[in-house]
Each structure stands twice: as structure tokens, then as C-alpha cells.
Amino acid sequence: MAWFLLILAGAFEVVWAYSMKLSNGFTRIGPSVVTIVAMIISFGLLAVAMRTLPLGTAYTIWTGIGAVGAFILGLTLLGEPASAMRIIAAVLIVSGLVMMKLAS
């Protein structure tokens, strides 16, 4: 259950990162509210997952899901550049996440 909550927390991290971008520096109310609500949910789920998962594992997985998820949304929805170096970096992050899970 802790792993499920951690993955869900990571998904909400992606939501808040994307909605923060859409908020235009918190000048647009709708995306700003989504950002704050998603942050609260993400942190709350992370805190519950950390009851049983080690700090280093939980935090690494959570930030990794957020980083790679935000990267993918940036590519697909915001038209950000998909250079080889950026893609390799994302693959390395995912590889690290898999290794962290296997080590737990």
C-alpha cells in the first residue's frame, strides 16, 4: 500500500508542477488553486508512505516521478525541446528509480 501511495503522491507532484506552470506565476486563479490542492495531496500521500518506506527511497522515488512526469508533460503538452541529452537524462532518472525500488 505504501508504494501505491508513493506513486500516487508522485502523480500529484506532476499535476502541481504542470498547473504551477499554467498559473503564470500564480497570476491565474484556477491553475493556482489546482497547484496548491495538488501540493497538499502530494505531500500528504508522501508523508503517509514514509511511515513504512525509508526516507531516502520514498523521497527519491517521489521526486523522480515528479521530474520525469513534468519532463514528459513539457514535451507533449508545452512543446518543450526533446533533445537527445534531455531524453538521456530522463532515462537515467528512470533507471535510478528502478534501481532504488529494487534495492528496497
C-alpha positions in Angstrom: 0.0 0.0 0.0 2.9 2.4 0.8 4.2 2.0 -2.7 0.8 2.7 -4.3 0.5 5.9 -2.1 4.0 6.9 -3.1 3.3 6.6 -6.8 0.1 8.5 -6.4 2.0 11.2 -4.5 4.4 11.4 -7.4 1.5 11.7 -9.8 0.1 14.6 -7.8 3.6 16.2 -7.9 3.4 16.1 -11.7 -0.1 17.7 -11.5 1.1 20.6 -9.3 4.2 21.2 -11.3 2.2 21.4 -14.5 -0.6 23.6 -13.0 2.1 25.9 -11.5 3.4 26.5 -15.0 -0.1 27.2 -16.2 -0.7 29.6 -13.2 1.8 32.0 -14.8 3.5 32.8 -11.5 0.3 32.4 -9.5 -1.4 35.2 -11.5 -4.2 32.9 -12.8 -6.6 31.7 -10.0 -7.8 28.4 -11.4 -4.3 26.8 -12.0 -3.1 28.4 -8.8 -5.8 26.7 -6.8 -5.1 23.3 -8.5 -1.4 23.8 -7.7 -2.0 24.3 -4.0 -4.5 21.5 -3.7 -2.3 19.1 -5.6 0.7 20.1 -3.5 -1.2 19.3 -0.3 -2.4 16.0 -1.6 1.1 15.1 -2.8 2.8 16.0 0.4 0.1 14.2 2.5 0.4 11.0 0.5 4.2 11.2 0.7 4.0 11.6 4.5 1.8 8.5 4.8 4.0 6.4 2.5 7.0 7.5 4.6 5.5 5.8 7.7 6.8 2.5 6.3 9.2 3.4 3.5 12.7 4.6 4.1 13.2 8.4 3.8 15.8 8.1 1.0 13.8 5.7 -1.0 10.5 7.5 -0.7 11.9 10.9 -1.4 14.0 9.8 -4.3 11.1 8.0 -6.0 8.7 10.9 -5.3 11.0 13.5 -6.8 11.9 11.2 -9.7 8.3 10.6 -10.7 7.7 14.3 -10.5 10.8 15.2 -12.5 10.2 12.7 -15.3 6.5 13.3 -15.3 6.9 17.0 -15.6 9.5 16.5 -18.3 7.1 14.3 -20.3 4.3 16.8 -19.9 6.6 19.6 -21.0 7.5 17.7 -24.2 3.9 16.6 -25.0 1.8 19.5 -23.9 4.0 22.5 -23.8 6.2 21.9 -26.9 9.5 21.9 -25.0 12.5 20.7 -26.8 13.2 16.9 -26.9 17.0 17.0 -27.4 19.0 13.8 -27.1 20.7 15.0 -24.0 17.4 15.7 -22.2 16.0 12.3 -23.1 19.1 10.5 -22.0 18.9 12.4 -18.7 15.3 11.3 -18.2 16.2 7.7 -19.0 18.9 7.9 -16.4 16.5 9.2 -13.8 14.1 6.4 -14.5 16.9 3.9 -14.3 17.8 5.3 -10.9 14.2 4.9 -9.8 14.1 1.3 -10.9 17.4 0.6 -9.1 16.1 2.3 -5.9 13.0 0.2 -5.9 15.0 -3.0 -6.5 17.3 -2.1 -3.6 14.4 -1.6 -1.2 
